Amino acid sequence: MKAIRRFTVRTVLPEQLQPLHELALNLRWSWHPETRELFRSVDPEVWAAVGEDPVRLLGEVPATRLAALAADRRFLRRLGDLHDDLRDYLAGPRWYQSAPPVGDGSSPLPEAIAYFSPEYGIAAALPQYSGGLGILAGDHLKAASDLGVPIIGVGLFYRHGYFRQSLDRDGWQQERYPLLDPDELAVSLLREADGTPCRIDLALPAGRTLGAHIWKAQVGRVPLLLLDSDIEANTPADRDVTDRLYGGGSEHRLLQEMLLGIGGVRAVRTYCRLTGHRAPEVFHTNEGHAGFLGVERIRELVAPVEQHGQGLDFAAALEAVRAGTVFTTHTPVPAGIDRFDRDLVARHFGGDAALAGVPVERVLALGAETWQDGDPKLFNMAAMGLRLAQRANGVSTLHGAVSRSMFNGLWPGFDAAEVPITSITNGVHAPTWIDPAVVRLGAALLGSDAAEAAITTGEEKRWTGLERIGDDRIWELRRALRAQLAEEARRRLHASWRQRGAGEAELGWVSSVLDPDVLTIGFARRVPSYKRLTLMLRDPARLRALLLHPERPVQIVVAGKAHPADDGGKRLIQQLVAFADDPAVRHRIVFLPDYDMAMAKHLYPGCDVWLNNPLRPLEACGTSGMKAALNGCLNLSILDGWWDEWYDGRNGWAIPTADGSGPERLDPDSPEAERRDDLEAAALYDLIEHQVAARFYDRGADGLPHHWIAMVRHTLVTLGPKVLAGRMVREYVERLYAPAATAQRELAAAESGGTGHAGARELAAWKARVGAAWPGVRVEHVEADAPGDAQELGSALELRVQVSLGALEPADVEVQVVAGRVDEADRISDAAVLALKPAGGADLTGRHRYEGSLELSRTGPFGYTVRVLPAHRLLASPAELGLVALPAESSGMDAGLLR
């Protein structure tokens, strides 16, 4: 019979063991080996049976065992030491508390930052993630905790998480959604002072209210607030709003994103009220899913107008919100952006569901696709995120360039290179992803404290010394990690075949799968088409020959999940599984279902080579290769994402990208795409056979592959500090969070004896005035004094420019010369910008003259143009308004050949 209700009965810990509860509820255990080892020692069999989850362990360990531990002085000493260590970690100063001043040092770092993401990969025991976005968000919080950055994480609590994956007998992906019981997880319900659960309410159309409770997960020093709509006050449909990650239809997703953004801001306010935590000065939107947080913050600033007549108008509130908001985009393709029907959004932000003081038409304008080829019927979450943030970034250098091109339409009149989207390359949280054996090897050379500092901060100087690791020690470690992976893969493969219906008598072959002495290649990630899971199958005979080579065999471990609605991705998995099921090769290639963080911690260290072959440039970053590199694994990848930036020829191999451009190359059904895949697959096979395997099996007289080991050592020393989340978070603090906090304070400050947000009111009024007057701004005349048509290197052009400013003043603008190399169509590249200076007041016709000297510092075809841009001290970028005045087409461009 089926139970009608389900709940968890928790063990009552003896008083001496109470610190175990505190250790279990702080997710620092997930990246702290000593704490994990303590929990394992409580009961090794139960620890393994509960998936290495401390909360479930304490719920299932026998009472007799707890009683024995309560009398075990040795165990109690370890427990006391680790409890003290956690408290020191939580309370002591970290990097942030002594960070050097940013900029001129006149403005302190933010008192707090709120970080919003739709998913978080903290630990396998808290399955609230689907892939790279969630893992990145989890690593961001962990690194912030290690560095002492005062972040509050905000997300949703999905009762079914993401799906668990298995295979049927034919290799077709099967999904199941186990129900998560919060009482079995490392979370606690946020409660009011009187003990009642805190509740967040959102107004919905037709007078409905969506309520949510707040679960708090403690990620080291960082609180993570997760909103849960599965409460009795909601209708059955509304209880399911947070049922699963990335599930449901369009309205379901919209409600999730409203709850994440609007409800998330209210959850942060509630948490700060109850705990005394500093209010965030900066709000970080990790991808567009949480974009509505900016709309809620506008409501907070506008609402007093409705109530007391002392708040801001919408325009000033928008400027105040933008100043303190950071937006990170993770997608390199428009198809990866959430877009909703405009009428659906209007229904949820208008009428009786409207936010006080926030007109629905202003909300709709934030997400409007106003650029050429944009769809006026759709509401674009990324466009809203960019319009609500004064600072934005992509997640690798290449992705930043792709993003500037993709979102160029929001800044008309500017070249893509000038679009105000910077880049901060992702990083990974080393204590989570480095195998403890690798850490021990580094600690033996650097010392334990130095090794911990090295993997926490991402400072290159702290990695000095690893170059002294001996070849024999590296090779011994690499073989041990391969053997560890082989054992784990056999266990998982056996379980998978039993799920697929195989009998025990059929599975004797599993015990010989994977050889710890064979070159091991790993490939594990989500399975959208652009990641090309099956590129390795392009020539099955060639792959088979590589796997079964008599002297230089290769073995491959593959894992990945396709989205439940993506039948194309499921077919790719089925094709791979069908190849791997062949008895002739199944000992050399395996597909492991249910890829998650627990599996990944064995995969990355155990592989010699990490394979990544996406369609360039569709991989925004691709952090799996970073995790592999931290364990001494070499990368074999298309030059995309982070690998395009940090590949140096000695840390792995670059798979050549086939020539071609335009949408046809990225269309999987086009002839050009077929040719591309054929060429890139052939290049992949050649690299594996003639370079990768050849080097791996090239042994010296002592049996060691010294050239290979040198690449491993070089990878650890040079890539180690670069790929760390500690480096990434420090860059966010220095380049985005600190400037955003400074801008927010400037706009929030009060006039002497006046009300607050004087800067926001000033900037909004100035933007309105400039926008209205801009049609009257023109470049009227440009002339240059030069000795001849062909100029010499090192000479200078003396420029004089006349501009009409209409109703504006010279203080409202900057007149610039943009100069650089030109192509046959006179398009400028590698541009340098020079600001011209005003020369006197307006003439009798109202024109203003600007002058300057343009130094000719490069040879070859050279050209320049002149433009007028809005200028204000509170702008983060001269392109912020998207306004520019250029010379009329008839005036052409002064250009000459420099010798």
Secondary structure, 3 states (H helix, E strand, C coil): CCCCCCCCCCCCCCHHHHHHHHHHHEHHHHHCHHHHHHHHHHCHHHHHHCCCCHHHHHHHCCHHHHHHHHCCHHHHHHHHHHHHHHHHHHHCCCCHHHCCCCCCCCCCCCCCEEEECCCEECCCCCEECCCHHHHHHHHHHHHHHHHCCCEEEEEECCCCCCCEEEECCCCCEEEECCCCCHHHCCCEECECCCCCECEEEEECHHHCEEEEEEEEEEECCEEEEEEECCCCCCCHHHHHHHCCCCCCCHHHHHHHHHHHHHHHHHHHHHHHHHHCCCCCCEEEEECHHHCCHHHHHHHHHHHHHHHCCCCCCHHHHHHHHHHCEEEECCCCCHHHCCEEEHHHHHHHHCHHHCCCCCCHHHHHHHCECCCCCCCCCEEEHHHHHHHCCCEEEECCHHHHHHHHHHCHHHCCCCCHHHCCCEECCCCECHHHHCCHHHHHHHHHHHCHHHHHHHHHHCCHHHHCCHHHCCHHHHHHHHHHHHHHHHHHHHHHHHHHHHHCCCCHHHCHHHHHCCCCCCEEEEEECCCCHHHCHHHHHCCHHHHHHHHCCCCCCEEEEEECCCCCCCHHHHHHHHHHHHHHCCCCCCCCEEECCCCCHHHHHHHHHHCCEEEECCCCCCCCCCCHHHHHHHCCCEEEEECCHHHHHHCCCCCEEEECCCCCCCHHHHCCCCHHHHHHHHHHHHHHHHHHHHHHHHHHCCCCCCCCCHHHHHHHHHHHHHHCCCCEHHHHHHHHHHHHHHHHHHHHHHHHCCCCCCCCCHHHHHHHHHHHHHHHHHHHCEEEEEEEECCCCCECCCCEEEEEEEEECCCCCHHHEEEEEEEEEECCCCCEEEEEEEECEECCCCCCCCEEEEEEEEECCCCEEEEEEEEEEECCCCCCCCCCCCCCECECHHHCCCEEEEC
